[in-house]
């Protein structure tokens, strides 16, 4: 497992989406408030809190060598400065079991959720936020650095900025609903603020705090074990200019440039690609009418991956770890086609000289897809919502075969 030169082939999960009963997380509260914008609450999710061994086993059985999961800050630090050794033990057992199964543990420190208390203190808009995150990151490094292969500090922290740049009248209505939900969560928390980055406007001061948090976390993990590979994962669609390139340049400047600057000094850049966006002179354009769609209504465009990887490397000079790539598909054959085509575009990027250190598919399981609830199916395995049984879909075998052909 210490062999970092081996290409990583993995699957990704995220705590809140699979563990279940994440009571002390900010997003759990957002799911519960009377004016929630969530289609349904996460509830038991996939019960991975109790079934994580099975998740690791089914991943290893596919012939993969990497497993991505996140640790839940709100379980580890349920009150400011109060750390739970028992929860650290839990995540240490998960990481150790990955290693025993021949899977490199890739760990995310912050996958959209934070503790409720952190949100009620204003989340990332509070000037103390970087210190709070650094304290958590340091404690996590102290306990987990010996076991972990790669650390992702933040998952897609550029999403709020992408959302702001691509805002439409529909997005404005959505914005108002999110603000009302956040206000209600603040009220229930006895605060005048409830800052949840992924549902925020991505304000400049909060962004600066978050990026300071990234640097502090990187330092803590490197100090704990210098060979741990540290990076951040960004949402990187294949952004294409239609007509004038001025819109594309403005988009990149706004939603990518601050992050590409912040990852300087990291060991890798985490790239998460689901498809492409078309950008005209000033705004994002609608999906072409004749385009094939995915279950979530987005354009089916698997070849986006190669372009996104190439772009992220060109902008940062860093080796790329594909930390997410996948598709919401109710018809599993579409997922199988997607995987094959996405990996062909990955091959082409690697052949052209882009250093890629791994590919991690989103996702192992059909899981809690945030505001859209359980209606979207990103999993290689279906999960029975009554008894949590995992059942492999044919696309899981297709992915396993594609990996075998390349190893
Ligand atoms: C996120 C995942 C999410 C996936 C599919 C990514 O933006 O990191 O948590 O489930 O996309 O929407």
Boltz pocket constraint, residues with backbone or C-beta under 6 A from the ligand:
constraints:
  - pocket:
      binder: B
      contacts: [[A, 14], [A, 17], [A, 155], [A, 156], [A, 235], [A, 272], [A, 324], [A, 362], [A, 368], [A, 369], [A, 370], [A, 378]]
      max_distance: 6.0
